[in-house]
Amino acid sequence: MNIYRNYKKLFWILVLTCLSIANPIYSQQQSSNHNVLISGFGGQHDLDVKQSFLYGYSSYNSSSFSGNVDLFYDNAVSSSFTYAENNNYDIIIRSTTGLSSYISLANQHPTVKLIMPSGSNSHIETYTGNLQDCPIIVTGAGITSNVTGYQIDFYSIDPISTGNLSSFANGYIAGQVTFISDYLGISIDEARLLSRGSGSNGGTYDYENGYGRIIIEDAIASPTPVELVSFTGTISDGKVLLNWVTATEVNNFGWEVQRTFEGDSFYETIGFIEGAGNSNSPHNYLYEDKPIQYGNYIYRIKQIDNDGTFEYNGTVRILYEHDRSGEEYLSSYPNPFNPQTTVVIAINYKSFVRLHIYNSIGEKVTTLYSGLLDEGEYNFSLDGQSLSSGIYIIMLQTDREILKHKIVLLR
């Protein structure tokens, strides 16, 4: 009998081992590009919010969060934003009231996403503004109603038995949104929009419960019913021409055109093309772009449904080189940069050239070149390692004119 029990025990150990390999729900590490700062009342309260965030992050498939989750106690939310920007945090979870007064600060710090409740459990300072334009992810709490008030993105069941529904559900929702962002490789704002379209309210806004509780499995599995046939790019007459063709479209709101300089990780949205809505016939789309600097670019298109769900559709690489013969110009790439950028100048006559860098208050911080140059194009390397983040002006002075070019150093 003991031998039988030992074999039975070994059998189940082997089964569970196989399941843990085949099914990620048992344990896995989810790579994250995010770092989280928890700013609230301090002490055990914020430790509970941290635990709530980790619960929310692991709620889909038990993934553990690989980024930093740190506590920062300061009553002034402005201090939290400044600290986050200076220390590589891109998410702040703040489980206190005062959302309406924080909106202007959130707009001033676009690289940091603030996630917080609409108001307190006693309905103090509830948010009544325009949720669609709110830069803050607004949360609530409760099983069937929004305890904190109205105008929220999502509500959630409190995962920690403390009675403080709004604070800890806020951390839980923050964890869910961050997981979706990591799982799909999209931004926090894009994860927010995708969660809205796939929430427990089916993407329909409800006055009490916002867009409903986040259903992660729906968010990450939401298909976009648009069949893309091709996506290509060419250069013609100094312009980048992007062309894509669809075979069918269902609820297609439109396309965001996005671009990045090869080697950078950040895509900027450079345009929008309206979709055909519902169509069973092919549609041809064309977008023209004329970059201000030459080099290797990567383009992608983001297809957006009417309910806010979206999908990225491939990439196109373009080497942008256009004829600048006879033209005097000043440019740089990449821009924004960290910590180096290449400054490109061209002159069409022999001249004494001065190339200076000034800060935003007009102080000269360095000289890249001062001397005589023949007609032609020249590259100069600017190392911003010793410079602080901010806006700088490159000034090119020749015998005939002065050119200026704005650059941005982002840490």
N, C-alpha and C positions, 0 to 999 in steps of 0.2 A: 504493500500500500504506500509506504514512504517513497519507494522508487517511482511509483505512478505519480504521486504528488510532485516530486521533484521534476519529472519530465513535463508535467502539466505547467508547472511554474516556469520552466525554461521555455516552453512553447509560447506562453503569453509574453515573456520578455522579448523573444524574437519578433513577435507580431508588433508589439509597441515600438520596437526599434525600427522596424520597416516603415511603420506609419509615420514616425517622426522624420524619416528621410523623405518619404513620398508626399506627405501632407504638411505644408508650412504652418498649419494652425498650432502645431505643438511648440515649436520654438524657432525663431529666425531673427537675424539682425537686419534691420532696414536701414540702408545707408541714407543719411540725411545731410542736406546742405544748410539746414537751419540751426540757429542758436536762440534759445529762449530765455527771456529775463522776466521773472515774476516780481511784480512791484505791487505791494498792498499794505496790509496792516503789520506785517512782520511776524516773527515767531511761529507758533504752531499753525496758525491760520494759513500762512503762505506755504508751509511744508505740506499741508493738506492739499492746497491748490496744485502744488507740484506733483503730488501723488495722483491727483485727479487727472492732470494732463497726461501722465504716463499711462493711466488706465484707459483714457480715451484713445491714445495712440495705439495701444495694443489690442483694442477691443475687436478688431476685425480678424486678425490672424496671429495674435500673440507676438507681434513684432516688437522688439525693444528699440527704443529711440537712441540713436548713436550721437546726436548732437549734445550741446551743453544746455542744461536747465539750471539756472542759478537764481538766487534770491537777491533782491536789491530793495532796501527799505529807505524810502524818502517820501514825505507827504506831497512834495511837488512833482507832478507828472512831467513837467518840463525837464527836471533832473533825470528822470528815467529815460526820456528820449535822448538826451545828450549823452548819457552813459552808454546807452545801447548803440548809438552811432559810433562812438569812439572805441567801442570794445567788440565790434563785430557781432552784435545781436541784431536779428532782423524781425523778431517777434517779441512783443511785450504782452504779458497777461496781467491785467490789473483788475483785481476783484474788489473795487471800491466804487462809490457813486461819483457823479460829476461828468457823465459822458458828454453832455451838450457843451460844456465849457472846454472840453478837450479836443473838439473837432478842428478848431483853427490850428492847434499845435500839431495834430496829426497831418494836416495839409502841409505844414512846414517841414515835416520829416518823412518824405515819401518812401525812404528806404527801410522804414521800420513800420510793421503792421501791429496796431494795437487791437487786442481782443478783450472786451469787457462787457459786463451786464448793462442792460438798459437803465437800471436803477436799483434801489435797495429793495429788500423783501417787503418793506412797509410802503412801497409805491412812492418813495421820495425821489425827486429828480428823474422821473421816468422820461424816456426819450420820445418826443412826439414829432421829430423832424422828418425830412425826406430820406427814407432808408436807402433808396437807390443811389443817392449822391453821397452817402455817408462814408468817409474814409475809414471808419472804425467798424470792425466786425462786431455786431451788436447781438448779445445773447440773452436768454432768459432761462427759466427753470420751471419744473413742475411736470406732473404726469399727464394732466389733461388741460392745464391752463398755464398761462405765463404769470408766475408769481411776481415778477419784477415790474410789470406794467405792460406797455404796448410798444409797437414799432421795433421789432427785433428780426434778426436773420433766422435764428434757430432757438428752440428750447430743448431741454434735455432732462431726463430723470437724474436726480442727484445720485452720483455713484458712491458718495461717502456719507455715512449715517451721522451727520452732525446737526442737521436741521437748517444749516445755512445754504439753502438751495441755490441761490443765484451765484454765489462765489465759486462753489465747487463744480457745479454744472458748467460754469464758464470755462474752467480749466479742462473739463472733459471734452467740451466742444472744440476748444483750441487744439487738443490732442488729435481729435478726429480730422479736423481740417488740415493739420500739419501732416498727418499720415497720408491723406489723399494727395497732397502736394508732392510728397516724396515718392509715393507709389507710382504716380503717373508722370513724374518729372515736370510738373507745372508750378506756376507761382501760387502763393497763398491766395491772392485775389481770384485767380482762375479756379482754384479749388473751392473757394467760397461760392462762385457762380455755379460751378458744377454741382455742388451740394444743394444749392437752392433748387435746381431743376430736378433733383432726384430725392428730395426729402420726403418725410412721411406724409406731407400734404400734397405730394405729387407735383411740386413746383408751383402751386397756387398759393398766393399770399393770403393768410388768414389774420384777421385783426387781433386776435388774442395770442396766437401761437406762431406768428411770423410764417416762415416757410416750413415749419415743422421740424421734428427731430431728424438728425442726419442719419440716413441709411447708407452706410459706406458701400455695401455690396451693389446697391443701385447706382451710386455715383461713379464707381470705377468700371462698371459694366455698361454704362449708357452708350448705346451705339448712335452714331449720327447717320441717318438714312440718306446719304448722298454718295453716289457712285462717281468717283473721279477717274477719268480715263487717262489723262496726261497732265503733266506740269513741266514746262520748259522755260528756258531763258536765253535771250540773245542780246547782242549789242548792235544798235543801228543809229547812225547820225548822233553819236555821243550819248545815247540813252540806253538804259537797260529795259528791254521789253520782256515782261513776264506773261506767259500765256498758259491757261489751263482750260480743260474741256471736261464737262460732266455728261454722263449718259442719262441719268435720272436724278431728280431732286425731290425731297419730301421735307416740308417745313424749313426750307433753307432761308434763314434770315440774311446771311451774307458772308463775306470773306474779309478777314483782316490780313493785310500784307505786312509781313515783318522782315526785318533785315538785321544782320549783325556783321561786323568785320571779322573775318576768319581769325580764330585765335581767341576772340572774346566769347564770354558765355552769355552775355545779355543781349536779347533780341529787342529792338525797338519797333513799335508799330508805326508804319509810315503811310498807311492808307487803308481805305475800306471800299469794297465793291459790293453793291447790293445783290443778293441772290435772287434766283428765279422763283422761290417759294416752293410750289409743287409743279413738277413737270416730268413728263415721260419722254421728252425729246432732248437731243443734245443741246448744250449751251456752251458758247465759247466766251471766255473772259480774257481781257487784256488789261495790263497795268503797266504804266511807264514810270520809270524812276531815273533821276539824274543825280547821282551822288556828288557831294561837293569835293571829294577827294578820291584818288584812284587807289586801287589795290584789289585784294581778293575779298569778295563778299559772299555771304550765304543768305539766301532768301527762303522763306517758307510762308505758307498760307494757312490761316486758321479758319476753318469752316464753323460757323455758329448757327445753331438751330433757333427757331422762334422761342423755345422755352429756355434758352440760355446754355444748353449743353453744346459742346464744341469738340473738335478734333483737328489735330495738326496733320497736314497732308504733304509729306515729303519735303525735300530740300533741293535747291538749285544753287550751284556754285558758279559765280561769275568773276572773271578777271577783268576788272574795269580799267581800261586804258584808252583815253581819248586824246586827240591831237590838241596840244596846247601851244603849238608853234607860233611864235610872234606875240604871245600873251605874257604879260607880267603878272605874277600871282604869288600868293602866300597861303599855305595850307598846312595841315598836320594830320597824322594818323598814328594810333587810334585817338579818338576824342569823343568822350572822356577817356582818361588814361590813368594807369597806376602800375609802376611809378615812372615808366619811360614812354616817350612819344617821339616820332620823327617829324621834324619841321621841314617842309618842302618849299623852296622858293624858286622862282624863275625870273630872269631879267632878259630883255631883248636888246641890250646895249652894254658896253663896258662901263662900269660905274663903281664908285666907292660905296660900299654897302655896310650898313649897321643893322644888326639883328639883336634886339633887346627883348627881355621878358619883364613885364611889370605885374605887380599884384593888383587887387581890385581897388585899392585906394591910391594908385598911381606911383607907388614906389618901385624903383628898378631893383629886381632881385638877382638878375644875372645877364650877361652878354654872351650870346652864342657865337657871334662873329662880328668882327670889325676890320674891314680891309677892302682891297680892290679885287673885283671879280670880273671875268669876261662874260660875254653873253652866254646864257645857258641855264640849265636846271641844277640845283644843288640841294643835298640833304644834310640836315644837322640833327644830332641826337640831343634831346633834352631829358636829363635825369632828374626826376622830381623827388628823389629819395629824401632830401633834406627840406623839402617844402611841405607846408601843411595843406590839407584839403581845401579846395576853394576854386575860385575863378581867377584866371590869369589872362593877360593880354600880350600877344606877340606883336612887336612893331618892327616892320621892315622899312628902312629909310634908304632910298637911293638918291642919285643926283637929280631925279625928276619928280619923284612922288613918295608918299608915305602910305603903306598898307598896314592894316591892323587885322588881327585874327584872334578870336576868343577861344580859350581852351579851358577844360575843367579837369582838375585832379581829384579823383575819388579814392579814398582809402577803403 
